[in-house]
Amino acid sequence: MSEATISKVDPPTLLAMFGPGDQHLRAIRNALGVSITARDDQILIRGEAAPVAKAADVLEQFKALAQRHGEISTEDVQRTLATLTNGGAVRKAVAIDVFAATRKIVPRTMGQERYVDAIRAHDVVFCSGPAGTGKTYLAVAMAVSALKQELIRKIVLVRPAVEAGESLGYLPGDLEAKINPYLRPLKDALREMMDHDQIKRYGEQDVIEVVPLAYMRGRTLNEAFIILDEAQNTSVAQMKMFLTRMGHGSKIVVSGDITQIDLPSHQRSGLIDAVERLRGIQGIAQIQLSDADIVRHRLVQDIVRAYDDGPKRRR
């Protein structure tokens, strides 16, 4: 019989760690076969040595998550226990430092952690993966963190304005109004990491730009963090144009989902072409996320798998 102790756990943190009605606690007990009790500001774990060590790692991670976010989701619990079941190590939570003091952003899966590490270590990163894996969100978080640390002077967020079964011409308003919906996901991510006045001020000073891909032609961007979102909807020529905008001291992140291409069927995706063409070049990293990295509602994983297992869309 072995024991382990988690110390200095205040009541709100304990409540978040154990979950509503102790459901997180029961999940850990059932998965690892250990006894877990709480007394004063300590959590005591008893059982066989190996399961006790794993339970202690899980609860330490949950403690860090609870202190940063104030809550732990059922998806966090299921994902962590699934990692242990598959023989993986429990990931230590390392927050990405953004402007919003109350918002700590942490990679939640091993794939997301590899993605964030790749952005830190490389000047160009390609990331492919299904919806909900945090491709755009984590890239924006890393850009905001780099700006806060004064590692860069400018953030440029880019998206191709490709019609997904609808025509831009039928949308109301001028060109800016027509394009704005395509840029909304990038703006939504920014709003979670900076306050409205800060975004407005940086926008007026051109420190932060959110632009359609077509507006990138002819530019050279120095000391900038440049993100191309929905890159599966670029042509080969557009991808080349985008990548060659990179100036001194800049970093590029290109993300997309090759299962959701909205280009004409005869046109090759610039993302697929670039991943194949640029493989092996020093300084360029390629990250592939999977449905195991989905961090939205747990049903999103099931939905993605259902579509992946069915007939594939032809490209």
PLY file of the C-alpha trace (Angstrom):
ply
format ascii 1.0
element vertex 315
property float x
property float y
property float z
element edge 314
property int vertex1
property int vertex2
end_header
0.00 0.00 0.00
1.31 3.43 -0.98
0.26 6.99 -0.16
0.63 10.45 -1.74
-0.49 13.90 -0.61
-1.52 17.02 -2.53
-1.03 20.01 -0.19
-2.27 23.59 0.04
-5.60 23.08 -1.73
-8.08 25.84 -0.85
-11.85 25.08 -0.85
-12.70 26.66 -4.26
-9.82 24.79 -5.92
-10.86 21.53 -4.23
-14.44 21.97 -5.44
-13.27 22.51 -9.03
-10.89 19.54 -8.85
-13.53 17.12 -7.57
-16.25 18.45 -9.90
-20.02 18.83 -9.44
-21.23 16.08 -7.14
-17.63 14.77 -6.99
-17.97 13.42 -10.56
-14.32 14.13 -11.44
-13.21 12.40 -8.25
-15.27 9.31 -9.04
-13.84 9.15 -12.57
-10.27 9.12 -11.21
-11.13 6.51 -8.58
-12.80 4.25 -11.12
-10.04 4.62 -13.72
-7.08 4.09 -11.38
-8.54 2.06 -8.51
-7.27 4.34 -5.74
-8.81 5.85 -2.61
-8.93 9.67 -2.58
-10.00 11.69 0.47
-9.77 15.37 1.40
-9.14 16.84 4.84
-8.42 20.44 5.72
-6.23 21.73 2.84
-4.85 18.34 1.79
-5.86 15.52 -0.56
-4.73 12.02 0.46
-4.35 9.26 -2.15
-3.99 5.59 -1.15
-3.53 2.43 -3.19
-0.93 0.50 -5.16
2.25 2.47 -5.89
1.87 2.93 -9.67
-1.82 4.00 -9.65
-1.17 6.33 -6.69
1.66 8.03 -8.60
-0.59 8.47 -11.67
-3.47 9.81 -9.56
-1.11 12.29 -7.90
0.05 13.53 -11.33
-3.57 13.91 -12.47
-4.62 15.82 -9.36
-1.56 18.11 -9.51
-2.51 18.97 -13.10
-6.13 19.52 -12.10
-4.99 21.78 -9.26
-3.05 23.96 -11.72
-5.99 24.06 -14.14
-8.45 24.94 -11.38
-6.25 27.75 -10.10
-5.91 29.21 -13.60
-9.42 28.72 -14.98
-11.58 28.29 -11.87
-13.09 25.10 -13.27
-12.27 21.76 -14.90
-14.45 20.36 -17.66
-15.56 16.77 -18.05
-13.65 16.78 -21.34
-10.42 17.70 -19.47
-10.93 14.73 -17.14
-11.72 12.28 -19.93
-8.78 13.45 -22.04
-6.28 13.19 -19.19
-7.44 9.74 -18.13
-7.41 8.56 -21.76
-3.79 9.72 -22.07
-2.84 7.69 -19.00
-4.75 4.64 -20.24
-2.81 4.79 -23.52
0.50 4.88 -21.67
1.22 8.58 -22.13
2.58 10.96 -19.54
0.35 13.55 -17.92
1.07 16.95 -19.45
2.05 19.73 -17.10
-0.03 22.85 -17.65
2.05 25.80 -18.89
0.05 28.94 -19.51
0.51 31.26 -22.50
0.84 34.79 -21.14
-1.64 37.16 -22.83
-2.82 40.69 -22.00
-6.05 39.64 -20.26
-4.90 39.16 -16.66
-7.74 36.79 -15.81
-7.35 34.70 -18.97
-4.67 32.01 -18.82
-4.48 29.91 -21.98
-3.03 26.42 -21.62
-2.48 23.71 -24.25
-4.89 20.96 -23.23
-3.58 17.99 -25.21
-0.22 16.53 -26.16
-0.82 17.57 -29.77
-1.58 21.15 -28.76
1.56 21.22 -26.63
3.67 20.07 -29.60
2.03 22.81 -31.67
2.85 25.55 -29.15
6.41 24.24 -28.71
6.86 24.25 -32.51
5.74 27.89 -32.71
8.26 28.82 -30.01
11.11 26.99 -31.75
10.51 27.65 -35.47
10.02 30.68 -37.72
7.45 28.93 -39.95
4.89 26.40 -38.67
2.23 24.52 -40.64
-0.59 23.01 -38.60
-3.31 20.79 -40.05
-6.18 19.28 -38.09
-9.95 19.02 -37.71
-12.29 21.66 -36.35
-12.05 22.34 -32.63
-8.38 21.47 -32.13
-7.36 25.06 -31.28
-5.27 25.69 -34.41
-6.30 29.34 -34.75
-6.88 30.08 -31.08
-3.44 28.92 -29.90
-1.68 30.68 -32.79
-3.40 33.96 -31.90
-2.53 33.42 -28.22
1.14 32.93 -29.10
1.06 36.07 -31.27
-0.49 38.14 -28.47
2.06 36.74 -26.00
4.93 37.66 -28.36
3.54 41.19 -28.67
3.22 41.53 -24.91
6.84 40.40 -24.47
7.93 42.87 -27.21
9.41 40.03 -29.29
7.57 41.47 -32.31
6.18 44.87 -33.31
3.11 43.77 -35.23
0.45 41.02 -35.51
-1.11 40.29 -38.90
-4.07 37.89 -38.99
-5.00 36.71 -42.48
-7.81 34.67 -44.02
-8.75 33.83 -47.61
-12.24 35.07 -48.50
-13.39 31.88 -50.23
-17.08 31.26 -50.78
-18.34 28.10 -49.05
-21.35 27.38 -51.21
-22.55 30.99 -51.05
-21.79 33.99 -53.20
-20.23 37.12 -51.73
-22.16 39.16 -54.24
-25.46 38.30 -52.59
-24.34 39.50 -49.15
-25.48 43.01 -48.17
-23.15 45.99 -47.80
-19.91 47.18 -49.34
-16.75 45.10 -49.84
-15.61 45.55 -46.23
-19.01 44.40 -44.93
-18.92 41.37 -47.23
-15.43 40.33 -46.12
-15.92 40.97 -42.38
-17.68 37.61 -41.65
-14.64 35.73 -42.97
-12.41 37.53 -40.47
-14.76 37.18 -37.49
-13.15 34.02 -35.96
-9.79 35.80 -35.75
-11.37 38.85 -34.13
-13.28 36.67 -31.66
-10.04 35.01 -30.57
-8.40 38.40 -30.05
-11.28 39.61 -27.87
-10.65 36.77 -25.41
-7.03 37.84 -24.93
-7.21 41.65 -24.95
-9.79 44.20 -23.91
-11.83 46.12 -26.47
-10.04 49.47 -26.02
-6.64 47.82 -26.39
-7.65 46.07 -29.61
-9.10 49.31 -30.96
-5.96 51.28 -30.09
-3.62 48.70 -31.60
-5.84 48.52 -34.68
-5.70 52.30 -35.18
-1.90 52.18 -34.80
-1.62 49.23 -37.26
0.00 47.14 -34.53
-2.74 44.56 -35.14
-4.16 43.95 -38.62
-6.94 41.52 -39.54
-7.00 41.35 -43.33
-8.11 39.17 -46.23
-5.36 37.30 -48.03
-5.69 39.35 -51.23
-4.54 42.44 -49.34
-1.14 40.86 -48.60
0.22 41.09 -52.13
3.28 43.32 -52.53
4.01 43.67 -48.81
7.09 42.79 -46.76
6.52 42.36 -43.03
9.46 42.72 -40.63
9.30 41.85 -36.90
5.75 40.59 -37.34
3.78 37.54 -36.20
1.74 36.54 -39.26
-1.05 33.95 -39.08
-2.81 32.48 -42.11
-6.05 30.80 -41.05
-8.21 28.46 -43.19
-5.14 27.90 -45.36
-6.70 24.88 -47.07
-8.67 27.41 -49.13
-5.63 29.06 -50.68
-4.37 28.27 -54.15
-0.74 27.24 -54.71
0.05 30.72 -56.07
-1.62 32.42 -53.11
0.32 30.30 -50.62
3.61 31.17 -52.31
2.64 34.86 -52.29
1.78 34.70 -48.58
4.90 32.87 -47.43
7.17 35.27 -49.30
5.77 38.26 -47.36
8.00 37.24 -44.44
10.64 39.78 -43.48
13.44 39.92 -40.90
12.53 38.96 -37.33
9.11 37.63 -38.37
7.27 34.41 -37.61
4.57 32.70 -39.69
1.92 30.20 -38.60
-0.25 28.56 -41.28
-3.26 26.53 -40.14
-6.09 24.71 -41.86
-8.27 21.61 -42.16
-7.70 19.68 -45.39
-11.05 17.89 -44.96
-12.91 21.21 -45.40
-11.65 22.57 -48.71
-13.99 25.01 -50.48
-11.91 25.51 -53.64
-13.18 24.37 -57.06
-12.65 20.64 -57.46
-9.97 21.10 -60.15
-7.85 23.47 -58.01
-5.08 22.14 -55.76
-5.03 23.38 -52.16
-2.05 25.59 -51.37
-1.85 24.06 -47.88
-1.55 20.49 -49.17
0.99 21.60 -51.78
3.10 23.55 -49.28
3.18 20.75 -46.71
4.51 18.37 -49.38
6.80 20.87 -51.11
8.44 22.34 -48.00
8.83 19.14 -45.97
12.32 18.79 -44.51
13.40 22.42 -44.79
15.27 23.51 -41.66
13.37 26.13 -39.66
9.95 24.95 -40.88
7.84 22.72 -38.61
4.78 20.69 -39.54
2.23 19.66 -36.90
-0.68 17.31 -37.52
-3.49 17.46 -34.95
-6.16 14.75 -34.75
-9.65 14.30 -33.33
-7.95 13.40 -30.01
-6.92 17.09 -29.80
-10.45 18.48 -30.12
-11.22 20.66 -27.11
-14.74 21.83 -27.89
-17.85 20.01 -26.67
-17.16 16.26 -26.42
-19.76 15.62 -29.17
-17.53 17.47 -31.68
-15.08 14.54 -31.52
-17.90 12.11 -32.32
-19.17 14.32 -35.16
-15.71 14.63 -36.74
-15.15 10.88 -36.51
-18.55 10.17 -38.05
-17.74 12.35 -41.06
-14.20 10.97 -41.38
-15.49 7.39 -41.33
-18.10 8.12 -44.00
-17.61 8.89 -47.70
-14.84 11.45 -48.26
-15.51 14.69 -50.10
-13.74 14.66 -53.47
-11.12 17.29 -54.12
0 1
1 2
2 3
3 4
4 5
5 6
6 7
7 8
8 9
9 10
10 11
11 12
12 13
13 14
14 15
15 16
16 17
17 18
18 19
19 20
20 21
21 22
22 23
23 24
24 25
25 26
26 27
27 28
28 29
29 30
30 31
31 32
32 33
33 34
34 35
35 36
36 37
37 38
38 39
39 40
40 41
41 42
42 43
43 44
44 45
45 46
46 47
47 48
48 49
49 50
50 51
51 52
52 53
53 54
54 55
55 56
56 57
57 58
58 59
59 60
60 61
61 62
62 63
63 64
64 65
65 66
66 67
67 68
68 69
69 70
70 71
71 72
72 73
73 74
74 75
75 76
76 77
77 78
78 79
79 80
80 81
81 82
82 83
83 84
84 85
85 86
86 87
87 88
88 89
89 90
90 91
91 92
92 93
93 94
94 95
95 96
96 97
97 98
98 99
99 100
100 101
101 102
102 103
103 104
104 105
105 106
106 107
107 108
108 109
109 110
110 111
111 112
112 113
113 114
114 115
115 116
116 117
117 118
118 119
119 120
120 121
121 122
122 123
123 124
124 125
125 126
126 127
127 128
128 129
129 130
130 131
131 132
132 133
133 134
134 135
135 136
136 137
137 138
138 139
139 140
140 141
141 142
142 143
143 144
144 145
145 146
146 147
147 148
148 149
149 150
150 151
151 152
152 153
153 154
154 155
155 156
156 157
157 158
158 159
159 160
160 161
161 162
162 163
163 164
164 165
165 166
166 167
167 168
168 169
169 170
170 171
171 172
172 173
173 174
174 175
175 176
176 177
177 178
178 179
179 180
180 181
181 182
182 183
183 184
184 185
185 186
186 187
187 188
188 189
189 190
190 191
191 192
192 193
193 194
194 195
195 196
196 197
197 198
198 199
199 200
200 201
201 202
202 203
203 204
204 205
205 206
206 207
207 208
208 209
209 210
210 211
211 212
212 213
213 214
214 215
215 216
216 217
217 218
218 219
219 220
220 221
221 222
222 223
223 224
224 225
225 226
226 227
227 228
228 229
229 230
230 231
231 232
232 233
233 234
234 235
235 236
236 237
237 238
238 239
239 240
240 241
241 242
242 243
243 244
244 245
245 246
246 247
247 248
248 249
249 250
250 251
251 252
252 253
253 254
254 255
255 256
256 257
257 258
258 259
259 260
260 261
261 262
262 263
263 264
264 265
265 266
266 267
267 268
268 269
269 270
270 271
271 272
272 273
273 274
274 275
275 276
276 277
277 278
278 279
279 280
280 281
281 282
282 283
283 284
284 285
285 286
286 287
287 288
288 289
289 290
290 291
291 292
292 293
293 294
294 295
295 296
296 297
297 298
298 299
299 300
300 301
301 302
302 303
303 304
304 305
305 306
306 307
307 308
308 309
309 310
310 311
311 312
312 313
313 314
